[in-house]
Amino acid sequence: MRVRHGLDDELRGMDGAPYGQYKRLTGLWQLPGCLLHLVRGQADPFAPPARIAVRLTPERAGFPAELRDTPVRRRAVAAHLAARAARRAGDGPLRIDGGGQEVLDRSSCRIEPDGTLTLRLGVPLPGRGRRIDGHAARRLLTEELPRLVEEALRHATLDAGELRRTVEAAEDSVALREALPGLGLVAFVADGAVLPRRSGVSDLPAHGAGVVPFTSPPELRAAVTLPHAGEVTGMGVPEGVTLVVGGGFHGKSTLLRALETGIWDHVPGDGRELVVSRDDTVKVRAEDGRRVTRVDVHAFVDRLPTGADTTDFSTDNASGSTSQAAALCEAVEAGARVLLIDEDTAATNLMIRDARMQALVAREREPLTPFVDLVDSLHRDHGVSTVLVMGGSGDYMEVAGRVVLMDGYRPHDVTARARELAAVPTGRAAEADHFPAVRARVVLPASVDAAVRGRTRVRARGSDILAFGDQDIDLRAVAQIADARQLVGIGLAMEVMVRAGHLDGHRTLAAALDALESAGGLDPAALLEVHDDDFAVPRRHEIAASLNRLRTLRVTAAPV
């Protein structure tokens, strides 16, 4: 693409012209110190903002090789710069996705192995009514934007120590997460971590005299040596079944929420920098009203009065119990090896059936098999661990390998006492002892269509609805989406799976996700080929969850 010069003169000359003439500027322009690429213009003042990419040469950006020689370092540097640029832009017209508390791969800022740096942003182009305001556009694009680049994106003008702390925090988090399997752990919560958040609508760490830093119980304390932090201690959550108990408002769900977000790295000062969970950890919950497409849920639901076949179960309006059963099986199908469940968001009748209810309702009259009778087999026979928050049923003490009591946000290992209590018979009888293998499914690619009138349509509606083609996918119950920008990333990844043939009508869903990952389909460059927009890269598990909630989805059973 030819590089043009004289953008300032061009904009002066366009002053007062019809607004649509902004599209003439599409292409590459040389600015002082950087290259501006107008990727997508703006048809009128009420259309979505124009998309712009600003590129700095390695020499101009000036980042040392040791800050960009690994994917983790490049991700951390780019996240730091995106946040810095967004703060510098403030509430002005330069709209930059700076992210939040997580260090995610984002389209908004990328640094290449050779040191080339690219910032992508949205810009509402100035106008007076439906006429171009060329003078305001010139000031914005040829003066304000280069100033932002100079102050926010060059190594020479930033706090090198602050940048290095971001990089080191990400590297330590990744190293700690990678160490978990070798230690027989599914998660780790560092001593001194701050788990509570500032409020229900703020992900910033809580502060003040009432905040209790995390202190691991001696029985579960583990030590890990990290590249930068050195030896750190904390609570290791072991493989198997771990039960988290305690009174209301004592920190059970706060701990579980920290484990949910432990799949992502966090920025320095977040409080959860060394709270990590395995990459294949998935939060499961009930979700009334969701669609379920041909999922084998017979481990949980069988002998329905209607005679429906629950080895091939579909519904347009799942109940709490059937939705949770389906979500659990779907998670395992997609490769989850750690499940997180909070009783507050679970279906009670799928979690437990106590002795009195067993005496009142005969087993042959109850289609549901409670999770308490399957959770041990899930680990023993399939290698899937579970962490449960439970405050209302003591029957889980019989199957838990570890029991952690949260008391005033302080954890205590009460496994020995729980086993004493579990040794006293309650009269409850186990209703199953084996969790069968999850049945694999094959997605029909024609049912995953992002096109509307011939154009790809992928965008976020608020923080939990993905507009994909002519469908809206409700992702409110997918707890581990850390950022609304990941909604767009999920939609683009689904489209890549179709375009690249990973969903080919023959591969299982898990194999298609494997193919997406191994072919680099979750690299921002691959997603940008579908559509240039602000997005953050998701995990395979959130992509699978979105596919499973797509109401046009069609699947067949995988060959036996």
N, C-alpha and C positions, 0 to 999 in steps of 0.2 A: 504494500500500500504506500503510495507516494506521500511524503511528508510535506505539508504546506507551511508557509510562513506568513506573517502579517495578520494574525487573528485580530489584533486590536484595530487595525485599519478596516478590516472586513466588517467588524461589528459596528464601528462608527458609520460605515456606509449603509448598513442595514437599518439604522434607526428610523422608525416610523413605517417600515415595510410590513406587509401582512405577516402575522405570527408564524404561519406555516413555513415561511422561508428559512426559519432556523434549521430545517432539515438539510439545507444546502451545506451546512457546516460539518456534516457527518464525515468522519475520517480523522487523519492524524495532523496535528498542529505542533510546531515547535514553539515552546515557551522558554523563558529564561530558566535554565537549570532543570528542565523536565520536558517530557513529551506528553501532550494531551491528546487523548483519543476520544472523540465524541462517538460513542458506540451506538447510541440510539437517541434520536432527536425527540422533539415534543410537538405534537400536531397542533395543540391549542393550549391556552393557559390553564385549562381544567383537566388536561390529560395527565397521566402519571409523569413524574419528573424525568428529565433527560438522564441518560446514563453516561457517565464519564469515567475513563480510566486514566490515571496519571502515572507515568512510568519514569523512574530514575535509573540512570546507568549505575553499575556497581561502583564506579569511581565517585559519582555524585552522592550516592547513598552512603558509602563509606563504612559499611559494616564489616568488621574483621572476619576472616574465614572461620575462626573457631566459634563464631556465633551463628553460623549457617551451614555447618558441615554435617548435621543430622536432621532428620525430619522433626524430631521433638524440639530442637533448638529453633528451627525455622518457624515452627508453629508458635512457639512462645514469643519470639521476636515480633512476628506479625501481629499477634494478639495484643502485645504491649503497644505497638505503634498504632494499631487501629483505635485502641482506647485513648491514646494520647491525641490522635488527630480529632477524634470525636469531641474530646474536652476542649480542644483549641477551637473547633468550629462552633461549639455551644449551640444556641438556639437559632443560629443564622440559617441562610439558605443552602449551605453546603451540608447535605444530609449523609452522615457517615455512620455506618454500623460499628459502634465501638465495643459491643458485647457487654457482658456483665461480670459475674464472679468466676465464671468458668473460662479456662484457656482452651478455646475451641478452634478448629480449622475453619476459617471464614473466607468468604469470597472478597470481603472488603479490603483486605490487605494480604499481600503475598510477597515473600522474599524467596528468590530462586537460589539454588546452590551456587551459582556464579555471582550472587550479590545483587542482581537486578531486583528492583523493588517496584511493586505496583499497588496503587491505592484506587479502589473503585468506590464511586459514590453517586448519589442522586442529586440533581440540581434542577429546581424549578426555574426555568429560564425567564428573565425579567420581561414584563410586557406592560403596555398601557392599553387596557382593554384587549382588543385582538390585534394590536400592533406591537411590533418589537421595540423594546426599550434598549436600543443599542449601546447607549452610554453606560447604563447600569450593568448590562451584560459584559461590556468591556472591563469595567472595574472588578466585577465578580470573577471573571475567568482569567484575566491577564494580570491582575494585581492581587486580589485577595487570595485566590487559589495558590499562586506561587509563594505567597507569604506563609500560608499554612504549611506547604510542603517544606519550606526552609526551616520553619520553627518546630515542626512535629515529626518529620520523617528522616532527617539526616542524623547520622550517628554523632556528628560533631556538635550538634546543638541540644542533645538530650543528656539526661543524667545517666551516665554509663553504669553506675552502681545500681540504680533502680532497675535498669534493664537486665543486668546480670542476675539480680535477685529473682526476677520473673523466670528467667531461663533455668536457674538452679532449682527453683521450687518445682517447675514442671518436670525436670529430669529426676528429682528425688521422688516425686509422686509416681512417675512411670516405673522407676526402679523398684519401688516398694510394691506396686501392683504386680509386677512381674515376679517378685519373690514369693508371693502368696502360695501358689501351688506347691512349691518346694518345702514350705513350712507347714503344709497341711491345713492352711487357713483359707477362708473365703473372704475375709475382710480384716482390716486393721484400723484401730482408732488410737491415735497417738495421745500419750499423756500431755496434758496442757491444751488439747484442742478445745475450741469453742464451738459447740454444736448448735445452741439456740440461735435463731435469727431475730432480727430487730422487730419484725412484725409479720403478720400474715401476708402482707403485700410487699415486703422488702426482704431481699435475700442477703442483705448486709448483716454482718455478725452483730449479735446483741452486745450491749455494753452496759456498764454500770456496776454498782456494788452487788447486785443480786445474781450476776452471772457466775456460774460454777464451772471452772475449767475441768475437763475430763481427767479422771484419775482411774487407771485400770486396776481391777482387783488382782491381788497377788497371784491367785490360782490361774489366771488367764494372761498374765503379763508375758509379753514376748519382746525380744530385742532384735533389731535389724540395723545393719550398717549400710548407710546410704552414701552416694557419691559426694554430696556436699554437706549435709547435716551431720554426717558421722553416725554414731550409734544413737538410735532413738528407741524408746520403749513405749509400749501401749498395749491395749487389749487386743489379742488375736482372737477372732471369731472362728472356731474350728469347723472343719467339714462335718457334715452330718446334720442333725436337727438341733437347732439352738432356740430356746424359748426365752423371750424377754417378758418379764412380769413386773408388777408393781402397782401402786395406787394411781388413781387418776391425777394428771398434771405433775407427775414425778419424772417425766422424761423418756417414757417408753417410745412413743411415736417420734420424738425428736431424734433419738438414737437411730431409729429405722430410717427416718428421712435422711440422716447423714450417710447411711449406708447406700440409700438410693442414689445419692449424688456422688458417691465415692467412685463411680465409673468415670467421672470427669476430673481433670486436673483443675486446681483452683489458684487464683491470683494470690500473691503475698498479702498477708493481713486478713484473709478471709476467715481464718480460724480452723478451716478444714483442709489445709494444704496437705496434711499427712493422715487424712481419713480416706482410705481407699477400699474399693471392692473390686472383685474380679470383673474383667470385661464382660463376662457372660452372665451377669447378674440382672434379673428382671423382677420388677415389682408386679404383683398380680392382685387384682381386686375384682369385686362384683361390679357389673355395669348394666343395669336395667335398660332394656330397649335396644341393645345393639344387635346387629345382624351377625349370624353365625352361618358359615358355609361349609357343610359337609365335613364336620370335625367328629372324630371318634371320641365320644365322651362316656363310653359305657363303663369305664372304671368308676365313674361317679354317679352316672344316671343310667338306670336299667329298669326293666319291667314296668314301663309306663302303662297306665290304664288304657291308653289309646292303642298300645301295641306298636308304637313307632320304633324304628330301628335306630338305637342310639350309637351304633358303631358308624353311622353315616348321618349325623345329626345336622339339620339346618333349621333356622328360624329367622324371621324378620324382626322379632321382638322378644329377645331372650329375657328370661327372668334373672334375678340376682344369682341364684344357684347355677343355672345353666350357663350364664355368661361367665361366671368365675371358673366353672369346669372347663369351658372352651378356652378361656384365656390361658389357663395353666397348661393345657395340652398343646395349644399353639406356641407357647413360649418354649416348651421342651422340644417341639418339632423344629423350631428355628435355631436351636442350639443352646438354649439357656441351661446352665449347670448350677445356678444358684437362684432360688426363689425367695422373695421377700413378701410377707403377708402381714397385714395389720388387721386385727379383728374389727377395728372401727370402720373399715371399708370392705369387709368380707361379708359373704352371705352366711348367716349364723347356721342355717340348716345344712349347709355344705361342710361346715367346719366341725360340728359336733352333734351327736345324739346321745344324751345321757341315759343312765340306767332307768330312770322313771319313765322317760319317753319310750325307751325300748320296751318296757313292760306294758305301756298303754297301747302303742302302735306296733303290731307284729312286724317282723322283718319282711315278710312276704308282701306286706301292704305299703312298705316304704321304698320308693324307687331310688332314693339317694343313699349313696355310701359316703359317710363322712370322711373328710381329709385326715382326721386323726388316725384312721385305720390304714391309710395308704402312704403317709408321709415317710415312714421308716423304710418301706419297700422302695420308694422313689429314690432314696439314697443307696440302699443296699444293692438293689438290682440294676439301677440306671445311673448311679453316680451323681444324682442331683441333690444338692444340699438345700435346706430350708431354714430361714430365720423367721420366727413368728413372734409378733407382739400379741400377748394374750393376757387379759385381766379378768376374764369372766368364766373360764373353764379350767379346772385342775386336771382334767383327763389327759391333757397333753404332757403332763409330768411323766407319764408312763413311757412315752416314746422319745422324750428329749434326751440328747446326749449331754447337753449343758443347759443350765437354767441361770439366767442373769436377772437379778432383782434391781430395778432402778428405784432409788430412794433419794429424793431431793436432788436429782440429776447425777447422783453418784451410783456407779454400778457395783454390785456385790455378787460374788459367785455363791448361789444357794443350792447348787446341784445336790449336795449330800442331803440337805434337809428335804428337798423335793423328792428324792428317792425314798426317804423314810415315809413320807406321806403317800407316795404312790404304791408302797408295799401294802397299805391297808386297803382291802378290797372294797369297791363301791357297788359291786353287783353288775357293772357294765360289761357287756360281752363285745369283743371285737367282731366286726361285721365283714372284714376282708383282711387278707394278709399278703396280697400281691398286687402291685401296680403293673398292668400290662404295657408292652411296648406301644409307644405312640405311633399311630398310623400316618405315614407320609402321604402328602397330597401333591398333585401337579397342577400348577396354575395355567389356565388357558390364556395366552397372551392377548387375544382379541378382547377379553373382558377388562383389560387394564388400558384404558384409552384416555390420554390427556388432551385430545384434540376437541376444539369447539370451532365449528365452521372452518376447519382446515388449519387452525392455528393452535399451537400448544398453550394450554392454560394451566398454570401452576402458580398459586399464590396463597398467602396466609390470610385468613379472616380472623383478626384478633390474635389471641394467643393460643387457641386450641382447635381451630377449624382449618382444615386444608382443602382449598378449592382445587380439585383435580379434574380437568375436563369439565363436564357438566355435573359432576358430583361434589358434594360437600362431605368430607370425612371428619367425623367427630372424634377428636383425639383427647378429650378432656380427661379420660381415665388412663391415659398412657403417661404415667407419673414421671418417667425419666427423661422426657423432653425438657431439656434445660433452658431452652431459649426459643422464642417464637420463630427466629430465623431458621431453626432446624425444620420447621414445617415445610418451608420451601425446599430445603435440602432433601427432605424425604420425598417430596413430589418429583423433584428432578431425578433422584435416584431410581424411583419407580419407572420413570420414562426411559432412563438409560437401560434398565433391565429389559425393557421391551425392544428398544432400538438395537441394542447389542446382541439380542437373541439369547440372553441368559434365561428369560422366560420363553421357552420354545415349545411348550406343550408336551415335553418329554422329561425334562429335568424335574426332580422334586423341588419344592420350595426351598428347602435347606441347600440343595445343590446349586440352585440359581443364585442364592445369596453368597455361597462360596465363590461362584464364578464372578459375581459382581466385585467382590473384594479382591480376588486374585488378579483380575484384569485391570485393576486400578480405577474401577468405576466410582469409587468414593473419593477420588482425588478431585479437588475443586476444579481443576482444569477440565476434567471430563464432564462435570456438572454444568460448567459455564458454556460448554458446547451446545447444551440444550437451550439455555436461556441465561442472559446476563442479568443478574439480579443479586440483591443481598441475601445470602444464605449462610447457614452453618452446617457442617458435615454431620450427619446422624450416624448412629450405629445400625447394624443389620437388624437388631431386635425392634427398633422403632419403625424401620421400614416394613418388617413383617407384620407388626401390629397394625400399620396403616393399610396394607394390602388386605388383611383379614377384616377390616372394618369398611372396606370399599363395597358399596351395595351392588355394584355390577359384577363383582368377582364371581368367576366360574372356575371350578376345579374338578379334576378327576382323581380317583385313587391311584396311587403309584403301583406299578406292577409288583406283585409279590415275588 
